[in-house]
Amino acid sequence: MSKKCLKESSLVKLSKIKRVKMTPLIQIRDLDINVDGKHILKNINLDINEGDSIGIIGKSGAGKSTLLHLLRGFEEFEDITGEVIFNISYCPKCGKINPPSSAGSICPKCRIKTEMQRADYLNSKAMHRKIMERTAIMMQRTFGLYGDETVLENIMHSFEHSDIPKEKRPYMAAELIEEVKLSHRMMYTGKELSGGEKQRVVLARQLAKHPMLLLADEPTGTLDPKTAKLVHDSILKAKKEHNITLLVTSHLPDVIEDLTNQAILLEEGELVTAGKPAEIIARFLATTGEVRKRAIAIGEQIIRVSDVKKKYYSYSRGLIPAVNGVSFDVHEGEIFGIIGISGAGKTTLSKVIAGIMDLDDGRVDVRIGDAWVNMDEKGSEFRGRAKPHIGYLHQEYSLYPYRTVLQNLTESIGLRLDPELARMKAAKVLKAVGFCEDAANEILGKTQYELSVGERQRVTMAQVLMREPRIIIFDEPTGTMDPVTKNEVANSILTARQETGTTFVIVSHDMEFVSQVCDRVALMRLGKMVAIGDVEAVIAKVGEEDKVNPQKLLEYALMEAERSSAMNRIKDMDFYVELAKENGSKLGIDISDDLKKFTSTYEKGIEEALKKAEEYLEEKQVYEMDLYLELAIKYASKLGKILNISNFKRIYADGIEEALKQAEKYGSKGHTGYMYILIKRVGRYAPKLGRSLEEILKETPWYQRWALTNVYSGFSGKA
């Protein structure tokens, strides 16, 4: 069958699904769009009936978002041919428009009969504007909220250009908030909301326009399944209550199946088939490649997270524990996943690890070469030494809009390379994130406006890889990727790890992707870590409710502690031992006999930590020595032992002396931030010598002089 015949038959199939004969809301005929000589959409022929729910499926770059943006009226294309016709009900007096089923009814405002009009969307500016006013869009990864204003205030902004009386607007906004099930968040500010909550506020703002057409471009691509279901339910409820026609693009089969009853498949800008969502999804998924996970030797610890806490302040709720006492480690060359529902604290934790966000309590240490760096110690001589070695891809990423892809991958991120070398390196990295060789070379000269959203996302991933970091943190890396591209990126991550030994921390709600690439995974819930270890075992815990039977949790914790012990994952074992103790205490059960089986693993952990501490002792690296000695002391305390650390005391005394010397130097130059960091180190070392920070500072003449001559009367920071 020729492509022309195939497209015509697709149109017939789509219309056959609708049994009631009616005038289509939208008729697209022979639509072609070219940008810089490239065919973005090719000969599209499609009827969209009033009340339809149509899913648009295709790879990144297939033209899905372009089609939606054209219908929304966002973009004007210079090289466009064909027709886009809206059949609408039109009031000749006030100009109000409605879907075609309203034609012939009486306009409630003017009390005259409405008419059916055939509006040429591409060539009638007046009608184009009116149709835009009745068209709503939910764009992927773009929330567009006022961060410091409440949910109620955000919704009320949508009424600014409407004829709704001001005194009625708060009540209408409250009704819309109730409609998207966010009444319990009405007085929260935009920046206090999770990703799923933000998407529902966006939906409420769009519903305020009383749309006849809703365009949803990857509406829940970056949300976990539970939160996505809430957004889907809100969209379907609004569609039903307001008789909205719905067009949805998504790479996720569940999204298309939940929200639509028809689907079309786009390939390189062409509409190749149409039909029931399940059939179209099956055809599309058949084109995905395999992910090739290979065994690799994992190195020593490279990230150590110890009892990290981070709180946010909310005017309405006070202090909110976004991360509440989380501890784990990541080994060099490991791909470590952090999973959990929206609002669990995953993104906050990832930013703390990367040094983008300060923690309130606890420690995050990152190893660069043989040196450990405390990510809470600010400044170029402290965590600044580690940050160039850590790549971070934000969930809400962006590119420099008016620069080419090549510029975004080189000079925009501070890389100064010979032009030919820059081009070769950029093309190689683009191939690593799923572009074929021809496509990689082709897009180097394009700006972000000439790329699909999926292509932009992969370019931002390439930006991170261009710096060749030791550690890469990806926050929802597959949120808007189709299955084909997602598998290519999964293979790219595995290849990068295999060839360069790069360590990855991946924050994701995409369980399939996590199981494909991760070696271990941690599950977060309400700011706490509730499970860690084997990928499939932890993923199995995702669907459980927050309140778990303590008896079952005790049994699970003991089982996982034993599994972690057998694999010599001491920190994972320690996490489950503490979980078992907590639930044993709730049940009033003595589990001391059950815990004896872990004694040998703790002893091994003590031995290994002391060995590393002694290596750093020989090299007179006090900070690194202290890191491992603290770990040995912690494990010893689990066995009721007190370690003899007398052979380390001499270097602690040297460390205090050196830290005070450096602190004096920075204090004399007015660098109080650096000075306080070093004094905090003194506070960490002092107890090892049986002394307190206050006692040492009282014996330090320069500090006493400094305290007397400055506004602050002394150091009061937590050591």
C-alpha positions in Angstrom: 0.0 0.0 0.0 1.3 3.5 -0.9 1.9 6.0 1.9 -0.9 8.2 0.5 -3.3 5.3 0.6 -2.1 4.4 4.1 -2.7 7.9 5.3 -6.2 7.9 3.7 -7.1 4.6 5.3 -5.9 6.0 8.7 -8.3 8.8 8.4 -11.1 6.3 7.6 -10.2 4.1 10.6 -10.3 7.1 12.9 -13.7 8.2 11.7 -15.1 4.7 11.9 -14.5 4.6 15.7 -17.1 7.4 16.1 -20.5 5.9 15.3 -22.6 9.1 15.5 -22.3 11.1 12.3 -21.4 14.7 13.1 -19.5 17.7 11.8 -15.9 17.4 12.9 -14.6 20.1 15.2 -11.3 20.2 13.3 -10.5 19.1 9.8 -6.8 18.9 8.8 -6.1 18.4 5.1 -2.8 17.9 3.3 -0.9 19.7 6.1 2.9 20.2 5.4 5.3 22.1 7.6 9.0 22.7 6.6 11.6 24.3 8.8 15.0 25.1 7.3 14.4 22.6 4.5 13.4 19.8 6.9 9.9 18.2 6.7 8.5 18.5 10.2 4.9 17.4 9.3 4.1 15.7 6.0 0.7 15.6 4.3 -1.3 15.2 7.5 -5.0 14.3 7.0 -7.1 14.0 10.1 -10.6 14.6 11.4 -11.1 15.4 15.1 -14.7 15.2 16.2 -16.2 17.2 19.1 -15.7 15.3 22.3 -13.0 13.0 20.9 -10.0 11.9 23.0 -7.1 11.3 20.7 -3.6 10.1 21.6 -0.7 11.1 19.4 2.2 8.7 19.6 5.7 8.8 18.1 9.4 9.0 18.7 11.1 12.2 19.8 11.2 14.5 16.8 8.2 12.8 15.1 6.2 16.0 15.1 3.9 15.5 18.0 4.5 18.7 19.8 4.6 20.7 16.5 1.1 19.5 15.7 -0.2 20.5 19.1 1.5 23.9 19.1 0.1 24.6 15.6 -3.4 23.9 16.9 -2.8 26.1 20.0 -1.6 28.9 17.8 1.7 29.4 19.6 3.9 29.2 16.5 3.8 30.7 13.1 5.5 28.7 10.4 6.8 30.4 7.2 6.8 27.3 5.1 3.3 25.8 5.7 0.8 24.4 3.2 -2.6 22.7 3.6 -5.7 23.5 5.6 -6.7 23.5 9.3 -10.5 24.1 9.5 -12.4 24.6 12.7 -16.1 24.1 12.4 -17.7 26.2 15.1 -20.9 27.7 16.4 -20.7 31.5 16.1 -22.8 34.4 17.4 -22.9 37.1 14.7 -23.5 39.8 17.3 -21.0 39.2 20.2 -18.7 36.9 18.3 -18.7 34.2 20.9 -17.7 30.7 19.6 -18.6 27.2 20.8 -18.2 23.6 19.5 -20.3 22.8 16.3 -23.1 21.0 18.2 -24.2 24.4 19.6 -24.9 25.8 16.1 -28.5 26.9 15.8 -28.9 27.4 19.6 -29.7 30.8 21.1 -26.7 32.8 22.4 -27.3 33.3 26.1 -25.8 36.8 26.0 -27.4 38.3 22.8 -30.5 36.2 22.6 -30.1 35.6 18.9 -29.6 32.4 17.0 -26.0 31.1 16.5 -24.6 30.0 13.1 -22.3 27.3 11.9 -19.0 28.7 10.6 -16.1 27.1 8.8 -13.1 29.0 10.1 -9.8 28.8 8.2 -7.4 28.7 11.2 -4.3 29.4 9.2 -5.6 32.4 7.3 -8.2 34.2 9.4 -6.5 36.2 12.1 -9.7 37.3 13.8 -11.0 33.7 14.1 -7.6 32.4 15.0 -7.5 34.7 18.0 -11.1 33.6 19.1 -10.2 29.9 18.8 -7.0 30.4 20.8 -9.1 31.9 23.6 -11.1 28.7 23.8 -8.0 26.4 23.5 -6.0 25.3 26.5 -2.7 23.5 26.7 -0.7 21.7 29.3 3.0 21.7 28.2 5.6 19.1 29.2 8.0 20.1 32.0 6.6 23.7 32.1 4.6 24.7 35.1 4.5 28.5 34.7 3.2 29.3 38.2 3.8 32.3 40.3 6.1 30.7 42.9 5.5 33.1 45.8 1.7 33.3 45.3 -0.8 30.8 46.7 -2.7 28.3 44.6 -5.8 30.4 44.9 -4.0 33.6 43.7 -2.4 31.6 40.8 -5.9 30.5 39.6 -7.3 34.1 39.9 -4.6 35.4 37.5 -6.5 33.4 34.8 -9.5 35.7 35.2 -7.6 39.0 34.7 -8.8 39.5 31.1 -12.2 38.0 31.5 -15.6 39.7 32.1 -16.2 37.8 35.3 -16.9 40.3 38.2 -14.0 40.6 40.6 -16.1 39.7 43.6 -17.0 36.3 42.1 -13.5 35.4 41.0 -12.3 33.9 44.4 -15.4 31.6 44.5 -14.9 30.4 40.9 -11.2 29.8 41.6 -12.1 27.8 44.7 -14.5 25.7 42.6 -11.8 25.0 40.0 -9.3 24.0 42.8 -11.9 21.6 44.2 -12.4 20.2 40.7 -8.7 19.2 40.4 -8.8 17.8 44.0 -6.4 20.5 45.5 -8.6 22.1 48.2 -6.2 20.9 50.8 -3.4 22.9 49.1 -5.4 26.1 48.4 -3.2 28.4 50.6 0.2 26.8 49.6 2.5 28.8 47.4 3.6 27.6 44.0 7.1 26.7 45.2 5.7 24.5 48.0 3.9 22.2 45.6 5.1 18.9 44.3 5.3 18.3 40.5 1.9 16.5 40.4 0.3 19.3 42.4 1.7 21.9 40.1 0.3 20.1 37.1 -3.1 20.1 38.6 -2.9 23.8 39.3 -1.9 24.3 35.6 -5.0 22.3 34.6 -7.2 24.4 36.8 -5.8 27.6 35.3 -6.5 26.2 31.8 -10.0 25.2 32.8 -10.6 28.8 33.9 -10.6 29.6 30.1 -13.7 27.4 29.7 -11.9 25.6 26.8 -13.6 23.6 24.0 -10.2 22.0 23.2 -7.5 20.8 25.6 -4.1 20.0 24.3 -2.0 17.9 26.7 1.7 17.6 25.7 3.3 14.9 27.9 1.1 16.0 30.8 2.5 13.5 33.3 5.8 12.4 31.8 7.8 13.4 34.8 5.4 12.2 37.5 5.3 8.9 39.4 2.4 6.5 38.6 0.4 7.3 41.7 0.6 11.1 41.2 0.0 10.7 37.4 -3.2 8.9 38.1 -4.5 11.8 40.1 -3.7 14.2 37.2 -5.3 11.8 34.7 -8.5 11.6 36.8 -8.7 15.4 37.0 -8.3 15.7 33.2 -11.0 13.1 32.5 -13.4 14.6 35.1 -12.9 18.0 33.5 -13.4 16.6 29.9 -16.6 14.9 30.9 -18.1 17.8 32.8 -17.2 20.5 30.2 -17.5 18.4 27.0 -13.9 19.2 26.1 -12.2 17.7 23.0 -8.9 16.2 24.1 -5.6 15.7 22.3 -2.7 14.0 24.2 0.9 13.4 23.3 2.8 10.9 25.4 5.5 8.2 25.1 3.9 6.3 28.1 1.4 3.6 27.1 -0.5 4.0 30.4 -1.1 7.7 29.7 -2.6 7.1 26.2 -4.7 4.2 27.5 -6.0 6.1 30.5 -6.9 9.3 28.7 -7.9 8.5 25.1 -10.1 6.2 23.1 -8.4 6.7 19.7 -4.7 7.1 18.7 -2.6 8.0 15.8 1.1 7.1 15.1 3.5 9.7 13.7 6.8 8.7 12.2 9.2 11.4 10.9 6.3 13.8 10.5 4.0 11.4 8.7 0.7 10.0 10.0 1.3 6.3 9.3 -1.7 4.6 11.1 -4.6 5.2 13.4 -6.9 3.1 15.5 -7.5 1.9 19.1 -4.9 3.0 21.6 -3.8 -0.6 22.5 -3.2 -1.5 18.8 -1.2 1.7 18.1 0.8 1.3 21.3 1.7 -2.3 20.5 2.9 -1.3 17.0 5.0 1.5 18.4 6.6 -0.5 21.2 7.6 -3.2 18.7 10.2 -0.7 17.4 12.1 -0.4 20.7 15.5 -1.9 21.0 16.9 -3.9 23.9 18.8 -2.6 26.9 22.1 -4.4 27.3 23.0 -4.4 31.0 26.5 -5.8 31.6 28.2 -6.8 34.9 30.9 -4.5 36.1 33.2 -4.4 39.1 32.1 -1.7 41.6 34.8 0.3 43.3 35.1 1.9 46.8 32.7 4.4 48.3 32.5 7.7 46.4 29.4 9.3 48.0 28.6 9.0 51.7 25.3 10.4 53.0 25.0 10.4 56.8 21.8 11.3 58.6 21.0 14.2 56.2 18.1 16.5 57.1 16.6 19.4 55.1 13.6 21.4 56.1 11.5 24.0 54.2 9.6 26.8 55.9 6.0 27.4 54.8 3.9 30.3 56.0 0.9 28.0 56.3 2.6 24.8 57.7 5.7 25.9 59.4 8.8 23.7 59.1 8.4 20.8 56.6 10.9 18.0 56.7 11.7 17.4 53.0 14.6 15.0 53.9 14.5 13.5 57.3 17.5 11.6 58.5 18.6 9.8 55.3 21.8 7.7 55.2 23.4 5.6 52.5 26.5 5.4 50.3 27.2 5.0 46.6 30.3 3.2 45.2 32.5 4.3 42.3 31.1 3.0 39.0 27.7 2.2 40.5 24.4 3.3 39.1 22.3 4.1 42.1 18.6 4.9 41.9 16.4 7.0 44.2 12.7 6.4 43.7 9.4 7.4 45.4 6.2 9.2 44.7 6.0 13.0 44.0 6.9 15.0 47.1 8.9 12.2 48.8 12.1 14.4 48.9 14.0 12.8 46.0 14.9 16.0 44.2 15.8 17.8 47.4 18.1 15.0 48.4 19.8 15.0 44.9 20.5 18.7 45.1 22.0 18.4 48.6 24.3 15.6 47.3 25.3 17.8 44.3 26.1 20.8 46.6 23.3 22.9 44.9 21.3 23.1 48.1 22.6 23.4 51.7 21.6 20.8 54.3 20.3 21.6 57.8 22.0 18.7 59.6 24.0 15.6 58.8 26.9 15.2 56.3 27.4 14.5 52.6 30.9 13.6 51.6 32.2 13.1 48.1 35.5 11.5 47.2 37.5 13.2 44.5 40.6 11.0 43.8 41.8 10.1 47.3 40.5 13.2 49.0 37.1 13.5 50.7 35.1 16.7 50.4 32.3 17.8 52.7 29.6 19.2 50.4 28.2 21.4 53.2 31.5 23.4 53.4 31.0 26.3 51.0 33.7 28.0 49.0 36.2 27.3 46.2 38.7 25.7 48.6 36.1 23.3 50.1 33.1 21.9 48.2 34.1 24.0 45.2 36.9 21.4 44.6 34.2 18.7 44.1 31.5 20.5 42.1 33.4 20.6 38.8 33.5 16.8 39.0 29.7 16.5 39.6 27.3 16.8 36.7 23.6 17.6 37.5 20.6 17.5 35.1 17.7 19.4 36.6 14.2 18.1 36.1 13.2 21.5 34.8 16.1 21.9 32.4 16.8 24.7 29.9 19.2 25.6 27.1 20.5 29.0 26.0 17.6 29.8 23.6 19.4 31.8 20.9 22.6 29.8 20.8 23.2 26.7 18.6 23.4 23.2 20.0 27.2 23.3 19.4 27.5 26.5 21.3 25.3 25.1 24.1 27.6 22.1 24.3 30.8 24.1 24.4 31.3 27.8 25.0 28.0 28.2 26.9 29.2 25.8 29.6 32.8 27.3 29.6 34.5 24.8 27.3 37.0 26.4 25.0 38.0 24.0 22.3 39.5 24.1 18.8 36.4 24.4 16.5 37.0 21.0 14.7 37.7 19.3 18.0 34.6 20.9 19.6 32.4 19.6 16.7 33.8 16.1 16.9 33.4 15.9 20.7 29.9 17.3 20.6 28.8 14.9 17.8 30.3 12.0 19.8 28.4 12.9 23.0 25.2 13.5 21.1 25.5 9.9 19.7 25.9 8.7 23.3 22.5 10.2 24.2 20.6 8.5 21.4 21.1 10.5 18.2 22.3 8.7 15.1 25.4 10.1 13.5 23.6 12.0 10.7 21.1 13.5 13.2 23.9 14.4 15.6 25.8 16.4 13.0 22.6 17.9 11.6 21.4 19.5 14.8 24.7 21.1 15.9 23.8 24.2 14.0 20.2 24.4 15.3 18.8 26.4 18.2 16.4 24.9 20.8 13.4 26.3 18.9 14.2 24.0 16.0 14.3 20.9 18.3 11.5 18.7 19.7 11.1 18.7 23.4 12.6 15.2 23.6 15.6 16.3 21.5 16.1 19.3 23.8 16.2 17.0 26.8 18.9 14.8 25.2 20.9 17.9 24.3 20.9 18.9 28.0 22.0 15.4 28.9 24.8 15.8 26.5 25.7 19.1 28.2 26.3 17.3 31.4 28.4 14.6 29.7 30.6 17.1 27.8 32.2 18.1 31.1 33.3 14.5 31.7 32.3 14.5 35.4 33.2 11.7 37.8 29.6 11.7 39.2 26.5 12.4 37.2 23.1 13.1 38.9 20.0 12.8 36.7 16.7 14.1 38.0 13.9 12.4 36.0 16.1 11.8 32.9 13.4 9.9 31.0 10.4 12.0 31.8 9.5 13.0 28.2 11.3 10.3 26.3 9.6 7.8 24.0 10.4 4.1 24.6 12.8 3.9 21.7 14.9 6.9 22.8 14.7 5.8 26.5 16.3 2.5 25.6 19.0 4.2 23.6 19.7 6.5 26.6 19.7 3.5 29.0 22.3 1.9 26.8 24.3 5.1 26.7 24.4 5.3 30.5 25.5 1.7 30.7 28.2 2.3 28.1 29.5 5.4 29.8 29.8 3.5 33.0 31.5 0.6 31.3 34.0 2.8 29.4 34.8 5.6 31.8 33.8 4.2 35.3 31.4 7.2 35.8 29.1 7.0 38.8 25.4 7.7 38.3 22.7 8.7 40.8 19.3 8.6 39.0 16.2 10.1 40.5 13.2 8.6 38.8 9.6 7.4 39.0 10.1 5.3 35.9 10.4 1.8 37.4 11.1 0.1 34.1 14.1 2.4 33.4 15.4 2.0 37.0 15.3 -1.8 36.7 17.1 -1.6 33.4 20.1 0.5 34.5 20.4 0.6 38.3 22.6 -1.7 40.4 20.9 -0.6 43.7 18.0 1.6 44.6 16.6 3.5 47.6 12.9 4.1 48.1 11.9 7.4 49.8 8.6 8.1 51.5 7.7 11.4 53.2 11.3 12.5 53.4 12.6 9.2 54.9 14.3 6.2 53.3 12.2 3.2 53.8 14.0 0.6 51.7 17.4 0.2 50.0 19.3 -2.6 48.1 18.2 -5.0 45.4 16.4 -3.2 42.6 13.5 -5.6 42.1 13.0 -6.1 45.9 12.8 -2.4 46.5 10.6 -1.6 43.5 8.1 -4.2 44.9 7.7 -2.0 48.0 6.7 1.1 45.9 3.0 0.3 45.9 2.7 -0.2 49.6 0.9 2.3 51.8 2.8 4.5 54.2 1.4 2.7 57.2 2.8 -0.8 57.1 2.1 -3.6 59.6 5.0 -3.4 62.1 5.2 -7.2 62.3 5.5 -7.5 58.5 8.0 -4.7 58.4 10.1 -6.3 61.1 10.2 -9.6 59.2 11.1 -7.7 56.0 13.8 -5.7 57.7 15.5 -8.8 59.1 15.3 -10.6 55.8 16.8 -7.7 53.9 19.5 -7.2 56.6 20.5 -10.8 56.1 20.6 -10.4 52.3 22.7 -7.2 52.6 25.1 -8.9 55.1 25.6 -11.8 52.7 26.5 -9.3 49.9 28.8 -7.3 52.3 26.7 -4.2 51.9 27.3 -3.1 55.4 25.6 0.3 55.3 22.5 -1.3 53.7 22.5 -4.0 56.4 22.9 -1.3 59.1 19.8 0.5 57.7 17.7 -2.6 58.0 19.0 -3.5 61.4 17.8 -0.1 62.7 14.5 -0.6 60.9 14.1 -4.0 62.6 15.0 -2.4 66.0 12.4 0.3 65.5 9.6 -2.1 64.7 10.6 -4.6 67.3 10.3 -1.8 69.8 6.8 -0.9 68.6 5.8 -4.5 69.1 7.6 -4.9 72.4 9.7 -7.8 71.0 13.3 -8.5 72.0 15.2 -9.2 68.8 18.7 -9.2 70.2 19.1 -12.9 69.4 18.1 -12.2 65.7 20.7 -9.4 65.5 23.6 -11.6 66.7 24.0 -13.0 63.2 25.1 -9.6 62.0 28.0 -9.3 64.5 30.7 -10.7 62.1 29.6 -8.2 59.4 29.8 -5.3 61.8 33.2 -6.5 62.9 34.3 -6.7 59.3 33.0 -3.1 58.7 35.0 -1.9 61.8 38.2 -3.6 60.5 37.8 -2.1 57.0 37.0 1.4 58.3 40.0 1.3 60.7 42.3 0.1 57.9 41.3 3.1 55.8 41.6 5.5 58.7 45.2 4.2 59.4 46.1 4.7 55.7 45.0 8.4 56.0 46.8 8.7 59.4 50.0 7.7 57.6 49.4 10.4 55.0 48.4 13.0 57.7 45.0 13.6 56.0 43.0 14.4 59.1 39.5 15.0 57.5 39.6 11.7 55.6 40.9 9.8 58.6 38.1 11.2 60.8 35.5 10.2 58.2 36.5 6.5 58.4 37.2 6.6 62.2 33.6 7.9 62.7 32.3 5.0 60.7 34.3 2.5 62.8 33.1 4.1 66.0 29.4 4.0 64.8 29.7 0.2 63.9 31.4 -0.5 67.2 28.6 1.2 69.1 26.1 -1.3 67.5 28.1 -4.1 69.2 28.3 -2.2 72.5 32.0 -1.7 72.1 34.2 1.4 72.7 37.2 1.7 70.3 40.6 2.6 71.5 41.6 5.6 69.3 44.7 6.7 71.3 47.0 6.2 68.3 44.9 8.7 66.3 45.0 11.5 69.0 48.3 13.0 67.9 47.0 13.7 64.4 43.8 15.1 65.7 45.8 17.6 67.8 47.8 18.5 64.6 44.5 18.8 62.7 43.1 21.2 65.3 46.3 23.3 65.2 46.3 23.5 61.4 42.5 24.3 61.2 42.9 27.1 63.7 45.9 28.5 61.9 44.0 28.5 58.6 40.9 30.0 60.3 43.1 32.8 61.7 44.4 33.6 58.2 40.9 33.7 56.7 39.5 35.7 59.7 42.2 38.4 59.3 41.2 38.8 55.6 37.5 39.1 56.5 36.6 35.7 55.0 34.4 34.8 57.9 32.6 32.0 56.0 35.8 30.1 55.5 36.8 30.8 59.0 33.6 29.3 60.4 34.0 26.2 58.3 37.4 25.5 59.8 36.2 26.2 63.3 33.4 23.7 62.7 36.1 21.2 61.9 37.8 21.9 65.2 34.4 21.2 66.8 34.3 17.8 65.1 37.9 16.8 66.1 37.7 18.2 69.7 35.6 15.4 71.3 38.2 12.8 70.1 40.6 14.5 72.5 38.0 14.7 75.3 37.6 18.4 74.8 34.9 20.9 73.7 35.0 23.5 71.0 34.2 26.3 73.5 37.2 25.3 75.7 39.6 25.3 72.7 38.3 28.7 71.5 38.8 30.2 75.0 42.5 29.2 74.8 42.9 30.7 71.3 44.1 34.4 71.7 43.5 35.5 68.1 39.9 34.2 68.2 39.2 36.0 71.5 40.5 39.3 70.0 38.4 38.7 66.8 35.3 38.1 68.8 35.7 41.3 70.8 36.2 43.5 67.7 33.3 42.0 65.7 29.5 42.3 65.8 29.2 38.6 66.6 30.3 37.8 70.1 31.6 34.4 69.2 31.0 31.2 67.2 27.7 29.6 67.9 27.4 27.3 64.9 26.8 23.6 65.3 30.0 21.6 65.2 
